[in-house]
Every structure is written in structure tokens, then in C-alpha cells.
């Protein structure tokens, strides 16, 4: 059984911003493992991948055996983009005066480590191009518009996340780390794992096949509405599952299917069984 559970993701994994338990809290409790939560709301997959690998490597370098580490990487929306800021990373960037004001405002005191020394991260998303952002943080609005108008496109989004997925999978294989992957949104999972055209992506999609890849959290919780409507947050967290939604996801797709296979723990506990059209891709890569 692992002693450390490293969880990386966006707001769907960010327990620091909520007053209730998320799926990763239930995983940690179920495994009786220490939770190292790297989730941060609104971030992109670049941040998610690198903070996960960095924290795993820190544990290994400190002498923790690989068998004592387990991870879940929850991919965010693929059109979000996160990049490194900070004095060293900025260097001679002509926009340094703008970027320095946009270093991710969240304190990293809650996290195991920074992904890189003396650096911060900036994350942008399409909604940051709207007028509210222009009024509140005009520099971020300008940066987002430049990226989403002039650079962003579907193929770049898919290729970026698919490359990160392949990188994390290779990293975990090299160091014998048990890992699962999940998604904020099922449509993003489909776009990445079944990327088209095949000739453009199959060198990467073939590599990520065989990963334990769970259905998107949002679509799974929509399925749970067939059982109970009380699965969503209200007010500031609209569009995010509440504690019940996270518990149902944990028990439907994690505790009931994978821990017995991977860790050979006790009998499955099933809070609710929902027959969903969502599918799971898995093989016994950790046996």
C-alpha cells in the first residue's frame, strides 16, 4: 500500500479552495495515505504535468521507495495554457514588465514545493478574453487575447496535452510509479485519446494506450443526476461537483474498480452504481 498519494489537477482537484471533500480526499482516506495535493483552480496542463513529476521526483530523491508513491493526474481543459514566469524564466522577454504582474497569485505555502526555483506560473483560458477581465486585469486580458486570437487552435491544444500525457506516462514507467489519469471533461479526453487525424498523432496516442484512464469527472457527475440532483455546487463553484458528486465519482470509478486490482485491498465499497455510457480504458500495467 502506498504511503504518499500525489494528486495534481485543476479546480476539480483543488481541495485548498473548498470546505468539503473531493475525490482525492476520499482516495487518501481509503488508502490511508498522506495526500500531497497539487491541484490549483484554473491552471493548465503544463503546470499539472510538471508539478506532479517534480513532486514525485522529490519524494524519490528523499529516499521514499517507488512502491510507497501513488498518483492521480487530473487533466484540465486542453485549451487552457500555463507557462512559467519569474525573474529567471522571463529573462529578456520584452513583456517582462507585464508578466511579472501576472505571476500566479496563489501562495505556494500549501504545496510541497514550487515546480521550479524562484519561478511562478501564469495560466490563461478563453474566458479571460472577456470584458470583465479587461477591467480587472487588463494585462492578463491583453495576453489572453494575443494567444487565443493569434496562436491557439484545436490541433495545438490536442498536441500539447497529448505530449504531456505521454511524458508523464514515460516518467512514471521509468521510476515505477503507480498512476491513474482522469479528466475534468470527457470531451477533452475523447479529443486527446482519439486524436484525429491518426497519421498526425498516432505516435503519441499509441504510447498512452494502456494507461489507466478514467472518464471525465463532469460527465460522470451528470450521469449521477439520474439518481440524485444534489451533486453540484452552488454560488461561486457552479459547474463543479459538490462533496456527494465527488464521493460518487470516487466510489464508481476508483474504489470499486481499481484499488482491488492494483493494491489488492479489501472488498469494494459501492455508494451508488450508475450504468453510464462512459467507458474506462485500463490494463494490468501495475501487476
N, C-alpha and C positions, 0 to 999 in steps of 0.2 A: 504493500500500500504506500502511496506517495505521502511525503511529509509536507511538501510545498505544492500549492496549486496556484499557478500563474495565469491570470486572466487578463486579456488585452481586448480592447474594443472601443466603441463609441458610447453614446449615452445609454444604449441598451445594455451596457455592461458597467456603467459608471455608478457604483454604489456610494460614492462620495457626495453625489448631488441629490440623493433620495433619503427618505426616512423609513424606507421599507426594504425588505429583502428582494434581491434579484436572483436570477438563476444561478449565478456564480456563488452567492452566499449559500444556497442550498447544496451546491456541489461540494463546497468546502466542508459544510457540516456533515454531509453524507460520507465523505472520505475521511473525516476527522483530520483534515489537513489545514495548514496555515494558508490563508488567502493573501496573495500578493496581487492587488487589484490595480491594473494599469489603465482601466477604462477612463475615458475622458470625453465628455459630450462635444459633438460637433467635429471631431477630428477626422482626418483622412487615413487611408490605409497605409500610407508611408510611415506615419507615426506609429500606427498599431503594430506593423511588422517589426520595425527597428527597436521599439521599446520592449517588445516581447523577447526578441533574440538577445538583446543587451542584458535583460534581467536574468534570463536563463543562463547565459554565459557567466554572469557574476556569481550565481549560485554554484555553478560547476567549478569556477576558479577558486571559490572559497572552500572547496573540498566536499561539497554535497554530491553524493553519487547520483547518477542519472536516473536510477530507478526510484529515487525519492522525489522526483520532479514530474509533475503532470501539468499540461497546459491546455487552455481553450483559446483559440484566436477567433474573435468575432469580427468579421469584415464589415466595414461601414458601407455607405453608398459610394459606388465607384466613381461618381462624378465629383466627389469632394477631393480636395488636394491639400496635402500638408507638406511643408518644406521647412528646412532648418533656418533659424535666424540666430542672432547673437553676433557679437563683435567679430570673432574669428571666422565664422561662416560667411558673414557679409563681405568681409574683405574690402575690395574696391568697387563693390556694387554701387552704381550711381544712384540707386534708390535706397541706399542705406539709411538715410535720414527718415524715410517713410517707414521702412521695415522695422527699425528699432522701436518705433512707437507701437508696433503691432505684435510684438512678441507675446505669445500666448499668455493671457493674464492669470491663468490658474496657477496657484502656488504648487510647486512640486514637493512640498514638505510631506504630503500624504503618500508619496510614492517611494518605491525602493531606491530609485536613482534617476538621474537625468539620462536620456539616451546618449548624449554626448556632453563632454565637459564644457561649461560656460556657454551653452547654446540653449536656445528656446525653439519652439515650433510655432509656425503660423498655419492655421487651417482656413481654407476658403471653401465656399459652397455657392451654388447658383442663387440661393435666396439672398445672398449678400450683395447682389447687384440691384436690389430694390431701393426705393427712395428712403425707407426708414434707416437703412444702413448708411446711405449717403448723408443723412442728417446727423446720425450719432457718431459714426466713424468714417469720415469722408475718404481717408487714405485707404482703408480697407475696401470701401466701395469702389474706388478707382482701380485698385489692384485686382479685385474680383472681375470687374468689367473687362479689363485688359485681357485677363486669362480666358474668361468664358466667351468673349466675343471673338478673340483673335487666335486662340490656341486650342481650346477644348473641343474634342469631338468623341463620338462613341468609340471608335477604334482605339484611340489613345487611352480612354478610360478602361476599356477591357484589357488592353495590353499591359497597362501599369499594374492593375490588380492581379492579373494572371501571372505576371513576372514576380510580384511579391509573394504570391501564393506558392509558386514553385521554389522561390528562395527559402521561405520558411520551412517548407517540407524537406528540402535538401539539408537545411541546418539541423532539423530535428532528427533526420536519419543519420547524419554524421555523428551526433552526440547521443544517439539512442534515447531521445526524449519522447515520451508518450504525449500525443497531441490530438485534439479534435479541432475541427473548423466549423464555424457556424456563421450565419449571415444576419444582418439587420433586415434584409428584404430579399424575398425569394426571387424576384425578377432579376436582381443583380447576380444571384447565384447562378441562375439559368444562363444569363448573358456571358458569364465568365467560364463556367464549366462546360458549356456547349457553344463556345465562341465560334462565330461564322465570319468569313468563310474558313473552312477547315484548313486549307492549304496555308493560311496566314498564321494560324495559331496551334496547329496540332503538335508541334514540337514541345509546347508547354502544356496543352490540355492532356496529352498522353502522359506527361510526367505527374500531374496532380491526380490522375486517376488512381484509385487505391487508397486515397486519403479517407479518413472518417469525416464525412462531410454532412452536417445536419441541415435540415430545412430552415429556411428563413424564419426568424422569430416572429416578425409581424404577421406573415400569412398563417403561421401556426396558431397564433392567438385569435386571428379572425375565425379560424375553424372552431375554436373553443366557444365562440359566441353562440354556436348551435346548442351548447349545454347551458351556458350562463352568460348574461350580458355584462356582468360585473367583472370585466377583465382589463379595463382600460383606465389610465389615469385621467384626471380632470385638471382644469386650470392650466398651469404652466407646463405640465407634462402631457398634454393632449397628444394622442398618437403614439404613446408609449404604454406598454403593458404595466399594470399595477402588480402588486405582490402575488395576487392569485394567478394572474396571467403568467408570470414568471415561474410560479410553482408548477403550474400545469405543463408548461414547456419543459421544465426540468424533469418532471416525472414521466412525461410522454416520450421524450426523445433522448434523455440522458440516462437517468437512473434505471429505467425499465429495459433499456436495450444494450447499453454499452458497458457500464461498470462491471456487470457479471462476466462479460466477455473478456474485458481487459484485466480487471483486478480480481475477478473471482470472489466478489464479496457476496453477502447473504442474499436471501430471496428478494425478488424485485418488489418494490412498493409502487403501487399504481393509484394515483389520486383520481385520475379520470382517463378513460380510454375514448379517444376520438378517432373515428375512421376517416382519415384525411386522404386527399388526393396527392399530398406531398410525399415524396419518396426520399429514402436515405441511401446514400452510397457508402459502402463500407467493405473492408476486407480484414483479414486477421493479421495485419502487419505488426501487431504488438504481442502476438502469442509466442 
